[in-house]
Amino acid sequence: MKFKMKSLLLIMVAAFFIPTGCKKEIGIVQNEGKHGFLAALYNADVPLAWFKLAVSLSRVIPGNTGPVASRTFGYMGLALYESVVPGMPDNKSVQHQLNGLPDLPKVDDNKLYYYAVTANAALANMAHHMFGNASPAQNFTIDSLENAFNTEFKSFLSSQAFEHFEGQDFDRSVSFGQDISNAIYNWSTTDGGDKGYLNVFPSSYVPPVGPGLWVPQPGQAAQHPYWGNNRTFVAGNATNTQPGLPPAYSTDPGSEFYKEELEVYNESINQDPIHRTIALYWAAIPPPTVSVSILTAVLTDKNADLPAAAESYCKLGMAISDAFVSCYKTKYTYNQERPITFIRANFNPTWSPLIPTPPFPDYTSAHSVQTGAAARILADIFGDNTTFTDYSINDLGFTPRTFNKFSDYANEVGLSRIYGGIHLRSSDFVGLDQGNKVGMNVSSLQFKK
């Protein structure tokens, strides 16, 4: 039967999604002149489950560095949003506001769509695309989550509560989600970062040599030296967020550079145990996985619905992805040496930092830039004065950390890199400002009509 949505009166009181424990009750809803059940009828269980899985996969699949993981979250978030926005009457596609994204598939206004189904299909398909080097077991996990949701959806939608349910409507919803994600993935392959997990340390890059310039540690090669050339989601979000010059290299004890290096050294030899805990906590896993986990925790605490989750994951994902592009552009423009090089040459030849020195230049801090972008997005969505707890690394034996402001979280992340002995203060706090600017540019996109 061809179902033309002119006026639909639904009585839906149900428990959805046994796999993730969805319990949202939906009362009598009047849906006038829309194609399908409004996205707001669904809770956020589909995206919550998929982003939890994406975080888990990014922590174990080889090559999922911070830049690669952030890019994955960016495209997954965009695919999620665009797959459900036709069911969000107050929202609009952001396609024409992004950096060269071609026209996306459209829904048929005369046909019925289930937007939690489209979201599930889009995220499953995008997960397969973005984790292209996943193992057979990991791909099976992706398929299992998609199938578990589909099984519960079909069981629910075929019940008597949905007298108009037809299999073709379900299949159409799946196809739309897949078509959206395929279109977005095809666009992603032209951004310069496609399959970045396969070429983390390109042999073609030769670091410049000179006083104050980055020196790879033994066995290191430059990580993603060309990442700063990648296309951003928001046009200009790498170029117009570039910071000023870093402190000039100097061995003069009166210079800013020397004082910042001395701060790192003094911190390491007189370290407060609390500082040590903070340093190790924020170094435990790549920062974009933490940002996404924090968003997931906040959405869960607020019992968010599908539209709220879709818009939030889209904004956060694009912001942290663009933040890494902006940051790596800065890193390989200035090629500032790491504290380990300066401190061993000027203070203590046997010194080592608390945290292993990463394989890329100091200025600016990638942790800080992406965290600054994430904190800006989260504050713009929920308000800066939001209390939340980060549970992202409970499995590693860390005690969860609670904050009353997103800006406090960002500030602690910035300090953590000084405490860890791997960044100068200017790299961290200029980086936070750089990320904040990236986040502001994403927040300026118009999601509402």
Secondary structure, DSSP 8 states (H G I E B T S, - for coil): -----SEEEEE------GGGT------EEEEES-SSB-GGGSBSHHHHHHHHHHHHHHHHSTT--HHHHHHHHHHHHHHHHHHHGGG-TTB---GGGSSS--------TTS--BHHHHHHHHHHHHHHHH-TT--HHHHHHHHHHHHHHHHHHHHHHTSTT-TT--HHHHHHHHHHHHHHHHHHHHHHTTSS-TTGGG-SS-TT-----STTB----TT---SSTTGGGS--SSTTTTTTT-----------TTSHHHHHHHHHHHHHHS--HHHHHHHHHHHSS-HHHHHHHHHHHHHHHTT-BHHHHHHHHHHHHHHHHHHHHHHHHHHHHH-B--HHHHHHHHT-TT---SS---SS-SSS-HHHHHHHHHHHHHHHHH-SS--EEE-TTGGGT---EEES-HHHHHHHHHHHHHHTTS--HHHHHHHHHHHHHHHHHHHTS--B-
